[in-house]
Amino acid sequence: MDVDGMGRACSHVFVREGARVLAADISGREDETAAALGDAVEPFRVDVTQEEQVEAMFAAAIEAFGQVDAVLNVAGIGGAEPVHKITMAEYDRIMDVDLRGVLLGTKHAILAMRATGGGSIVNWSSIGGIGGTAYTAVYNASKHGVVGATKCAAIELGPANIRVNCICPGFILTEIMGAAGLAGQPDIVTKAALGRAGEPSEVAEVAAFLASDRASYVSGAIIPVDGGWAAKLA
């Protein structure tokens, strides 16, 4: 979770709503999140592509909090290559984080939640998971995979009272994507019907709704948080 990213924004919003949070990341900035938010947040270093580390993360959450009620699978990376130049190393790099990481987070969330009667899983896809763009075949394929896996998990887990939903952000002003994205594509904000980029906190608010009892009849939903970008035909 980068300092101005969607993961950290979710930590702020969830703590505001009264949650206790395990802030997990590979970067080391999970410690900054915990320092900023106090005793409600426990930091945990994890590589989401490694199942034993994901399993340890859930064990740490249960040890700290007693149970797991909501899981946000936020971690993701990007990449851009024409299809005819894609290497299998690049394929593995993106798929491991963007799809494998989500599947592992979902798997171990299910195992934790079944023991306590249910919960809510929120997966991060992208508007690239519901459409296509040039030069992002592997990224978009991974994000389409998240959409498909979310729907399948929601169907499987309804009887266990585990809701599974998916957020598809558009162009969001994270620390990583904000300046770099605007520099490389200065007109990208015009793609949104609202004519602006989104803030990480705006995505976090949707995640907080999906994790809460206010969304008690919402499962299998694929929700763009993109200022209307995905609504356009062109």
C-alpha positions in Angstrom: 0.0 0.0 0.0 1.7 3.1 -1.1 1.5 6.3 0.9 -1.2 7.8 -1.2 -2.6 4.6 -2.6 -6.0 2.9 -2.5 -4.9 0.4 0.1 -3.8 3.1 2.6 -6.9 5.1 1.8 -9.0 2.1 2.7 -7.1 1.8 6.0 -8.0 5.4 6.8 -11.7 4.9 5.9 -12.1 1.6 7.7 -10.5 2.9 10.9 -12.8 5.9 10.7 -15.7 3.4 10.5 -14.5 1.6 13.6 -12.6 -1.3 12.1 -9.4 -2.8 13.2 -7.1 -3.3 10.3 -4.2 -5.5 9.3 -2.3 -3.3 6.8 -0.3 -5.7 4.6 2.1 -4.8 1.9 5.5 -5.7 0.4 6.9 -2.2 0.3 7.5 -1.5 4.0 5.0 1.4 4.0 2.6 -0.7 6.0 4.6 0.5 9.0 3.9 4.1 8.0 0.2 3.3 7.8 0.2 1.8 11.2 2.2 4.7 12.7 -0.3 7.2 11.2 -3.4 5.4 12.4 -2.4 4.1 15.8 -3.5 1.1 17.7 -6.3 0.2 15.3 -3.8 -0.9 12.7 -1.3 -3.8 12.7 1.3 -3.8 10.0 2.3 -7.0 8.2 4.9 -7.5 5.4 3.6 -9.9 2.7 4.3 -10.9 -0.9 0.8 -11.8 -2.1 2.3 -14.2 -4.8 3.6 -16.5 -2.1 0.9 -18.7 -0.5 2.8 -19.4 2.7 3.1 -15.7 3.3 -0.6 -15.1 2.6 -1.5 -17.9 5.0 0.8 -16.3 7.7 -0.9 -13.0 7.1 -4.3 -14.4 7.9 -3.0 -16.2 10.9 -1.6 -12.9 12.2 -4.9 -11.2 11.6 -6.8 -13.9 13.6 -4.2 -13.7 16.4 -4.5 -9.9 16.6 -8.3 -9.5 16.2 -9.8 -12.9 16.9 -11.5 -13.2 13.5 -11.6 -11.8 9.9 -14.7 -10.0 8.8 -13.6 -8.3 5.6 -10.7 -8.7 3.2 -9.6 -6.3 0.5 -7.4 -7.7 -2.2 -5.9 -4.5 -3.5 -2.4 -5.3 -4.6 -1.7 -4.9 -8.3 0.9 -3.9 -10.9 0.8 -2.8 -14.5 2.6 -3.2 -17.7 2.4 -2.3 -21.4 3.6 -4.2 -24.4 2.1 -4.9 -27.8 0.8 -8.5 -27.9 3.5 -9.6 -30.3 6.2 -8.5 -27.9 4.9 -10.0 -24.7 7.4 -12.2 -23.0 6.5 -15.0 -20.6 8.5 -13.3 -17.9 6.3 -10.2 -18.2 3.2 -12.5 -18.3 4.3 -14.2 -15.1 5.2 -10.9 -13.4 1.8 -9.4 -13.9 -0.4 -12.5 -13.6 1.4 -13.5 -10.3 0.4 -10.3 -8.6 -2.8 -9.2 -10.3 -4.6 -12.6 -10.5 -2.7 -15.1 -8.4 -2.5 -12.7 -5.5 -6.2 -12.0 -5.6 -7.0 -15.8 -5.8 -4.7 -16.5 -2.8 -6.2 -13.7 -0.8 -9.7 -14.9 -1.6 -8.9 -18.5 -0.8 -7.5 -17.8 2.6 -10.2 -15.3 3.4 -12.8 -18.0 2.8 -11.0 -20.4 5.1 -10.9 -17.8 7.8 -14.5 -16.6 7.4 -16.1 -20.0 7.2 -15.0 -20.6 10.8 -16.9 -17.5 12.1 -20.1 -17.5 10.0 -19.3 -15.3 7.0 -17.8 -12.0 5.9 -17.1 -9.8 2.9 -14.3 -10.0 0.3 -13.7 -7.1 -2.0 -11.4 -7.7 -5.0 -9.7 -5.0 -7.0 -9.9 -5.3 -10.8 -9.9 -2.3 -13.1 -11.9 -0.8 -15.9 -9.3 -2.8 -17.9 -11.1 -5.8 -16.5 -14.4 -4.9 -18.3 -12.9 -3.5 -21.5 -9.9 -3.4 -23.7 -7.1 -1.0 -24.5 -4.1 -1.2 -26.8 -0.8 -2.6 -25.4 -2.2 -4.0 -22.1 -3.2 -7.5 -23.1 -1.7 -9.3 -20.1 -2.8 -6.6 -17.6 -6.3 -6.6 -18.9 -6.4 -10.4 -19.0 -5.4 -10.6 -15.4 -8.1 -8.0 -14.5 -10.7 -9.9 -16.5 -9.7 -12.9 -14.5 -10.4 -11.1 -11.3 -13.9 -10.3 -12.5 -14.5 -13.9 -13.4 -13.1 -15.3 -10.2 -15.2 -12.9 -8.2 -18.4 -14.0 -9.8 -17.5 -17.7 -9.3 -16.6 -17.2 -5.7 -19.8 -15.2 -5.0 -21.8 -18.1 -6.4 -19.9 -20.8 -4.4 -19.9 -18.9 -1.2 -23.5 -17.5 -0.9 -24.5 -20.5 1.3 -21.6 -19.7 3.6 -22.8 -16.1 4.1 -19.6 -14.8 2.4 -20.2 -12.0 0.0 -17.6 -11.4 -2.8 -17.6 -8.3 -4.9 -15.3 -6.5 -7.2 -14.3 -2.8 -7.7 -13.0 -1.6 -11.1 -11.2 1.7 -10.6 -10.6 4.1 -13.5 -7.7 6.5 -13.4 -7.0 7.2 -9.7 -4.5 9.7 -8.4 -2.3 7.2 -6.4 1.3 8.1 -5.7 2.4 5.5 -8.2 0.0 6.3 -11.0 -0.9 9.9 -10.5 2.0 12.0 -11.8 3.4 9.3 -14.0 0.0 8.6 -15.7 -0.7 12.3 -16.2 2.7 12.9 -17.7 2.4 10.0 -20.1 -1.2 10.5 -21.0 -2.2 14.1 -20.2 -5.6 13.7 -21.7 -6.5 10.6 -19.7 -8.7 12.5 -17.3 -11.0 13.5 -20.2 -12.0 9.8 -20.6 -14.1 10.0 -17.5 -17.5 11.4 -17.9 -16.9 13.6 -14.9 -13.8 15.0 -16.6 -11.4 14.4 -13.8 -9.3 11.7 -12.1 -10.5 10.0 -9.0 -9.0 10.1 -5.5 -8.0 7.0 -3.6 -10.5 7.9 -0.9 -13.3 7.8 -3.4 -12.5 4.2 -4.1 -12.1 3.4 -0.4 -15.6 4.7 0.4 -17.1 2.1 -2.0 -15.0 -0.6 -0.5 -16.2 0.4 3.0 -19.8 0.1 1.8 -19.2 -3.3 0.2 -17.6 -4.6 3.4 -20.4 -3.3 5.6 -23.8 -4.6 6.6 -25.3 -1.8 4.4 -24.3 -4.0 1.5 -25.8 -7.2 3.0 -27.6 -8.2 -0.2 -24.8 -7.3 -2.6 -22.7 -10.1 -3.9 -21.1 -10.9 -7.2 -21.3 -7.2 -8.2 -18.7 -5.7 -10.5 -18.6 -2.0 -9.7 -16.8 0.6 -11.8 -15.4 3.5 -9.8 -14.2 5.4 -12.8 -16.2 8.7 -13.1 -18.2 7.2 -15.9 -15.3 6.1 -18.1 -16.6 2.6 -18.7 -20.1 3.9 -19.7 -18.7 5.4 -22.9 -18.6 3.6 -26.3 -15.5 5.5 -27.3 
